[in-house]
Amino acid sequence: MNEPRPRSESAIERLLAKYDQRVPRYTSYPTAPHFTPTVGAATYRDWLDTLDPALPLSLYVHVPFCDTLCWFCGCHTKIVRRYQPVAAYLEVLRREIDLVAKALGTRRTACHIHFGGGSPTILKPGDFAALMALLRDRFAIREDADIAVEIDPRGLDADLVTAMAAAGVNRASLGVQDLDPEVQRAVNRLQPLEETVRAAELLRAAGIGSINIDLMYGLPGQSAAGVQATVEAAVAALDPERICLFGYAHVPWMKRHQRLIDESTLPPPAARFAQYMSAAEQLQDLGYVWIGLDHFAKPDDPLARAMRNGTLRRNFQGYTTDNAPARLGFGPSAIGTLPQGFVQNAVPLHAYRDAVLAAALPIVRGLRLSDDDRMVGTVIERLMCDLAVDVAAVAAAFGRPPTVFDAALADLGEMAADDLVTVEGSRVRVSEAGRPFVRAVCARFDRYLEPGASRHAHAV
């Protein structure tokens, strides 16, 4: 891939003004805002009933609780001070797992499990062990399954780590975000580095050897130098196998608690871009491979190998090696992906609970995929993962003429003139200068996106 031309600050500001649009993150296509109630519980039951028993499954388990509110959070979670609501939720979650297993009819193989939230580490050790035992009973979990848990390092319980390791967890994702105490105070997440180091040491000592960390840029009070200091300190102290470098998505119209953040302290677009690029360059200097838009991995990590051999995938957890053709989601707001389309559970906890206790699958919306959706989704996923795609080859695979993408290719003309992409016949390649704008490139192919829609975060 060609090296990017040096850009002046004014040139970068011009590019940001043109292309730093509000566009989806493209963790799916079509994206979740386009799900509708026309796909509900009955549709999901039919899809489960007809799912090929030979297909391996991926499982996502949502734990919608935290004990403190991080003001930057974009997840579906609820703050609790007592454990009773968590225990009551687990009873409902177990019932949903049983409902889905019954709808499948036979015990299916699972190759990936991901616990997200919220904070899955809010669970007591015995409850986590019992939940994993139930999953193992209802599904045939492969010995080489990737079992990952999102972890809040603050006060991580040593007994819980022991229980997770005994249950087969082999990957942990630690939320770090930023190490500057002033930035931490500005987003209500006080987390000394020593506490995160303790969590990583507990995990590795228990045999959970693959550590991912999440870092963020674009937070209030951050600077490029500050983000670089966080990168340097976090890598030196934690030696993570993978790093996710997320841009803070300020969407207070969707997440009301983000109104607690003083918008005047958020970095302007050019400063935010400088934070992202300086951190990305530093991570590469430290030996990490830049993967897609915002992930980094050691060269021998499975994620880096998947990128090199063209099998990298993207789902609602970001970049992944998970290539299971069906993904089942459990818990409120959880999204499932099946060959026929997408389904999503009720988001409010009470609505989810009421449905499950009535012995109903708690699906409230989704989307049935058309061949056109699958075709465009393939183009977008390859651009997000490989930064390149041959649109004619994709069209041919779906029995369509190459001209089906002519309008989108023409729409890339201005980006090509700005050296963000190259278009040679039907081949599209995102340049290194264009990598930060890859979501804007994908948006040129998105047949659902409404120009000027404000429900998404900025592209960079």
C-alpha positions in Angstrom: 0.0 0.0 0.0 1.4 3.4 -0.9 2.7 5.7 1.8 0.4 8.7 2.4 1.5 12.1 1.2 2.4 14.5 4.0 -0.6 16.7 4.7 -0.6 20.2 6.1 -2.9 21.0 9.0 -5.1 23.1 6.7 -5.3 20.2 4.2 -6.3 17.8 7.0 -9.0 20.3 8.1 -10.3 20.5 4.6 -10.5 16.7 4.4 -12.3 16.5 7.7 -14.8 19.1 6.6 -15.6 17.1 3.5 -15.5 13.5 4.8 -15.9 13.5 8.6 -19.5 12.8 8.2 -22.0 11.1 10.5 -22.0 7.6 9.2 -22.5 4.1 10.7 -19.7 2.1 12.3 -20.5 -0.7 9.9 -20.4 -3.5 12.4 -23.3 -4.9 10.3 -25.0 -4.1 7.0 -27.7 -3.0 7.0 -27.1 -1.3 10.3 -29.2 -1.6 13.4 -31.2 1.7 12.9 -32.9 0.0 9.9 -34.2 -2.9 11.9 -38.0 -3.0 12.0 -40.8 -4.8 14.0 -41.7 -6.7 10.9 -39.2 -9.3 12.1 -40.2 -10.6 15.5 -40.3 -13.6 17.8 -42.2 -15.8 15.3 -39.8 -15.0 12.5 -36.8 -15.8 14.8 -38.4 -19.1 15.8 -38.8 -20.1 12.2 -35.2 -19.1 11.4 -33.9 -21.2 14.3 -36.0 -24.1 13.3 -34.6 -24.1 9.8 -31.0 -23.4 10.8 -28.7 -26.1 9.4 -27.6 -28.3 12.3 -24.1 -28.6 10.9 -23.5 -24.8 11.2 -21.3 -23.8 14.1 -22.7 -21.0 16.3 -21.3 -18.0 18.0 -22.9 -16.9 21.2 -23.1 -13.4 22.7 -24.3 -12.9 26.3 -25.2 -9.4 27.5 -24.9 -8.5 31.2 -26.6 -5.1 31.4 -25.3 -3.8 34.7 -22.5 -1.7 36.1 -21.9 -0.3 39.5 -20.8 3.1 38.3 -21.8 5.2 35.3 -19.0 6.1 32.8 -20.2 9.3 31.1 -18.7 8.3 27.7 -20.6 5.0 27.7 -22.6 4.1 24.6 -23.7 0.6 25.8 -27.1 -0.6 27.1 -26.5 -0.8 30.8 -28.1 -0.1 34.1 -26.4 1.2 37.3 -27.0 -1.0 40.4 -25.9 -0.7 44.0 -27.2 -4.2 45.1 -26.7 -7.6 43.7 -30.3 -8.7 43.9 -31.3 -7.2 40.5 -28.3 -9.0 38.9 -29.4 -12.3 40.5 -33.0 -11.8 39.3 -31.8 -11.0 35.8 -29.7 -14.2 35.7 -32.8 -16.3 36.3 -34.5 -14.7 33.3 -31.3 -15.0 31.2 -31.2 -18.7 31.9 -34.8 -19.1 30.8 -34.0 -17.3 27.5 -31.1 -19.7 26.9 -33.4 -22.6 27.5 -36.1 -21.1 25.1 -33.5 -20.7 22.3 -32.0 -24.1 22.8 -35.5 -25.7 22.7 -36.3 -23.8 19.5 -33.1 -25.1 17.9 -34.3 -28.6 18.7 -30.8 -30.3 18.8 -27.7 -29.5 20.8 -25.6 -27.3 18.4 -21.8 -26.7 18.3 -20.5 -23.3 19.5 -17.1 -22.0 18.5 -17.1 -18.5 20.0 -18.6 -17.0 23.2 -18.5 -13.4 24.1 -19.7 -11.9 27.4 -20.4 -8.2 27.0 -22.1 -5.4 28.9 -22.4 -3.5 30.9 -19.8 -5.2 33.1 -19.9 -9.0 33.0 -17.4 -9.0 35.9 -20.2 -7.7 38.2 -21.3 -11.4 38.4 -20.4 -13.4 41.5 -18.0 -16.3 40.8 -20.6 -19.0 41.4 -23.1 -17.3 39.1 -20.6 -17.0 36.3 -19.7 -20.7 36.7 -23.3 -21.7 36.7 -24.0 -19.6 33.6 -21.1 -21.2 31.7 -22.2 -24.7 32.9 -25.7 -24.0 31.4 -24.2 -22.9 28.1 -22.0 -26.0 28.0 -25.1 -28.2 28.7 -27.3 -26.6 26.1 -24.5 -26.2 23.4 -21.5 -28.4 22.4 -18.7 -25.9 23.0 -15.6 -26.8 21.1 -12.4 -27.4 23.0 -10.7 -24.7 20.9 -13.6 -22.2 21.3 -12.6 -18.5 21.8 -14.3 -17.5 25.1 -14.0 -13.8 25.8 -15.1 -11.6 28.6 -15.2 -7.8 28.8 -13.7 -6.7 32.1 -13.9 -3.7 34.3 -10.5 -3.8 36.1 -11.7 -1.8 39.0 -12.0 -4.1 42.0 -11.8 -7.2 39.8 -12.5 -10.2 42.2 -9.7 -12.8 42.3 -12.2 -15.6 42.9 -14.1 -14.5 39.8 -11.0 -14.7 37.7 -10.4 -18.2 39.1 -14.0 -19.1 38.2 -13.7 -17.7 34.7 -10.5 -19.6 34.0 -12.0 -22.8 35.3 -15.0 -22.2 33.0 -12.7 -22.0 29.9 -12.4 -18.2 29.4 -9.2 -17.6 27.4 -9.5 -14.0 26.3 -10.1 -10.9 28.4 -10.8 -7.3 27.2 -9.8 -4.7 29.8 -11.4 -1.2 29.6 -8.6 1.4 30.0 -9.7 4.4 27.9 -7.2 6.9 29.2 -4.7 7.0 32.1 -4.7 10.8 32.8 -6.5 11.4 36.1 -8.0 14.7 34.8 -9.5 12.9 31.8 -10.7 10.1 34.0 -12.5 12.6 36.2 -14.0 14.4 33.2 -15.8 11.1 32.2 -16.4 9.7 35.8 -14.1 6.7 35.4 -11.3 6.8 38.0 -8.9 3.9 37.3 -5.3 4.1 38.3 -2.9 2.1 36.1 -1.9 0.0 39.1 -5.4 -1.3 39.4 -5.4 -2.4 35.7 -2.0 -4.0 36.1 -3.3 -6.0 39.0 -6.3 -7.2 36.9 -4.0 -8.3 34.1 -1.7 -10.1 36.5 -4.6 -12.0 38.0 -5.8 -13.0 34.6 -2.5 -14.2 33.3 -1.7 -16.1 36.6 -5.0 -17.9 36.2 -4.1 -18.9 32.6 -6.2 -16.3 30.8 -3.3 -15.3 28.6 -4.7 -13.2 25.8 -5.3 -9.7 27.0 -7.0 -7.0 24.9 -7.2 -3.4 26.1 -9.6 -0.6 25.0 -8.2 2.9 24.6 -10.2 6.0 23.5 -9.4 9.3 21.8 -11.7 12.3 21.5 -12.5 12.4 25.2 -12.8 15.7 27.1 -9.5 17.2 28.0 -7.4 14.8 25.9 -4.5 15.9 23.8 -2.3 14.1 21.3 0.6 14.1 23.8 -1.7 12.8 26.5 -3.0 10.0 24.4 0.5 9.0 23.4 1.5 9.0 27.1 -1.4 6.6 27.8 -0.4 4.3 24.9 3.2 4.2 26.1 2.4 3.5 29.7 -0.4 1.0 29.0 1.7 -1.1 26.5 4.7 -1.1 28.8 2.7 -2.1 31.9 0.2 -4.5 30.3 1.9 -5.9 27.2 -1.6 -6.6 25.6 -2.0 -8.9 22.6 -4.6 -6.6 21.1 -5.6 -3.0 21.4 -8.8 -1.3 20.3 -8.4 2.5 19.7 -11.9 3.8 19.7 -13.0 7.3 18.9 -15.4 8.6 21.5 -18.9 8.9 20.0 -20.7 11.9 21.5 -24.4 11.2 20.9 -26.2 12.9 23.8 -29.5 12.7 21.9 -29.2 8.9 22.1 -27.3 8.6 25.4 -28.7 11.2 27.8 -26.0 10.7 30.4 -23.4 12.0 27.9 -25.0 15.4 28.6 -22.9 15.3 31.8 -19.9 15.9 29.7 -18.9 19.5 29.1 -19.0 19.7 25.3 -16.6 22.7 25.4 -13.9 20.4 26.6 -14.2 18.0 23.7 -11.3 18.3 21.2 -12.2 19.8 17.8 -12.1 17.6 14.7 -8.5 18.4 13.8 -7.2 17.8 17.3 -9.2 14.6 17.6 -7.7 13.4 14.3 -4.2 14.2 15.6 -4.8 12.1 18.7 -5.9 9.1 16.5 -3.1 9.3 14.1 -0.3 9.9 16.6 -1.6 7.0 18.7 -1.8 4.7 15.6 1.7 5.6 14.5 3.0 5.0 18.0 1.4 1.6 18.3 3.0 0.6 15.0 6.4 1.8 16.3 5.8 -0.4 19.3 5.4 -3.5 17.0 1.6 -3.7 16.6 0.0 -4.4 13.3 -2.7 -1.8 12.3 -5.9 -3.8 11.5 -8.7 -2.1 9.7 -9.9 1.2 11.2 -9.1 1.0 14.9 -7.6 -2.4 16.0 -4.0 -3.3 16.6 -2.5 -6.7 17.3 0.9 -8.3 17.8 2.1 -9.9 14.5 1.6 -13.4 15.7 -1.9 -12.8 17.1 -4.8 -14.7 15.4 -6.4 -11.3 14.5 -3.2 -10.3 12.6 -3.0 -13.7 10.9 -6.6 -13.4 9.8 -6.0 -10.0 8.3 -3.0 -11.4 6.3 -4.9 -14.4 5.0 -8.0 -12.5 4.1 -10.3 -14.2 6.7 -10.8 -11.2 9.0 -14.4 -10.5 9.9 -16.4 -7.7 11.4 -19.4 -8.0 13.7 -21.0 -6.1 16.6 -17.9 -6.6 18.8 -15.7 -5.1 16.1 -12.9 -6.9 14.2 -12.8 -10.6 14.9 -11.7 -14.0 13.8 -15.2 -15.3 14.4 -16.4 -16.7 11.1 -19.5 -18.6 12.4 -22.4 -18.2 10.0 -24.9 -17.8 12.8 -24.6 -15.7 16.0 -27.1 -16.0 18.8 -27.6 -13.1 21.2 -28.9 -13.4 24.8 -30.0 -10.7 27.1 -31.7 -7.3 26.6 -30.6 -5.4 23.4 -28.6 -8.4 22.2 -28.4 -8.8 18.4 -28.4 -12.1 16.6 -27.2 -12.8 13.1 -28.5 -15.7 11.1 -28.2 -16.6 7.4 -31.7 -15.1 6.9 -31.1 -11.8 8.7 -30.7 -9.9 11.9 -32.8 -10.1 15.1 -32.6 -7.9 18.2 -34.0 -8.5 21.7 -36.1 -5.9 23.6 -33.8 -3.2 24.9 -35.6 -2.2 28.2 -34.9 -4.7 30.8 -38.5 -4.9 31.9 -39.8 -5.6 28.4 -37.1 -8.3 27.9 -38.0 -9.9 31.3 -41.8 -9.8 30.6 -41.4 -11.6 27.3 -39.1 -14.3 28.6 -41.2 -15.0 31.7 -44.2 -15.4 29.3 -42.1 -18.1 27.6 -41.7 -15.9 24.4 -38.5 -15.3 22.5 -37.9 -11.6 23.4 -37.2 -10.4 19.8 -38.8 -7.1 19.0 -37.2 -6.1 15.7 -34.9 -7.2 13.0 -34.3 -7.3 9.3 -34.7 -10.0 6.7 -31.7 -9.9 4.3 -32.2 -9.6 0.6 -29.6 -10.7 -1.9 -28.8 -7.1 -2.5 -28.2 -6.6 1.2 -25.8 -9.5 1.3 -24.0 -8.3 -1.8 -23.5 -4.8 -0.5 -22.7 -6.1 3.0 -19.9 -8.2 1.5 -18.4 -5.1 -0.2 -18.6 -3.0 3.0 -17.1 -5.8 5.2 -14.2 -6.3 2.8 -13.5 -2.6 2.7 -13.6 -2.4 6.5 -11.4 -5.5 6.9 -9.1 -5.5 3.9 -9.3 -1.8 2.8 -9.8 -3.2 -0.7 -12.4 -5.0 -2.7 -13.2 -6.0 -6.3 -16.8 -5.0 -6.6 -17.2 -6.9 -10.0 -16.1 -10.1 -8.4 -18.6 -9.6 -5.5 -21.4 -8.8 -8.0 -20.6 -11.9 -10.0 -20.7 -14.1 -6.9 -24.3 -12.9 -6.4 -25.2 -13.3 -10.0 -25.3 -9.6 -10.7 -23.7 -7.5 -13.5 -20.7 -5.4 -12.5 -22.6 -2.3 -13.5 -24.6 -2.6 -10.3 -21.9 -0.7 -8.5 -21.3 2.0 -11.2 -23.1 4.8 -9.2 -21.1 4.0 -6.1 -17.8 3.9 -8.0 -18.6 7.3 -9.6 -19.4 8.7 -6.2 -15.8 7.8 -5.1 -14.4 10.2 -7.7 -13.8 13.1 -5.3 -12.2 10.8 -2.7 -9.9 9.4 -5.4 -8.9 13.0 -6.3 -8.0 13.5 -2.7 -5.8 10.4 -2.7 -8.0 8.6 -0.2 -8.9 5.8 -2.5 -7.8 4.4 -5.9 -10.4 3.0 -8.3 -8.9 0.9 -11.1 -11.8 -0.6 -13.1 -13.8 -2.5 -10.5 -11.1 -2.6 -7.9 -11.3 -0.2 -5.0 -8.4 0.2 -2.6 -8.3 2.6 0.4 -5.0 4.3 0.7 -3.1 4.7 4.0 -4.2 8.3 4.0 -7.7 7.2 3.4 -7.8 4.5 6.2 -9.1 7.0 8.8 -12.0 7.7 6.4 -12.8 4.1 5.5 -16.3 4.4 7.0 -17.0 7.4 4.7 -15.8 5.2 1.8 -18.2 2.5 2.8 -21.0 5.0 3.1 -20.8 5.5 -0.7 -22.1 1.9 -1.1 -24.7 2.1 1.6 -28.2 2.0 0.0 -30.0 2.8 3.3 -28.0 5.8 4.5 -29.9 9.0 4.6 -27.7 12.0 3.8 -27.4 14.3 6.8 -28.8 11.8 9.3 -27.7 12.7 12.8 -28.2 9.4 14.5 -24.6 8.3 13.8 -21.3 9.4 15.2 -18.6 11.2 13.1 -16.6 9.0 10.8 -13.2 9.8 12.3 
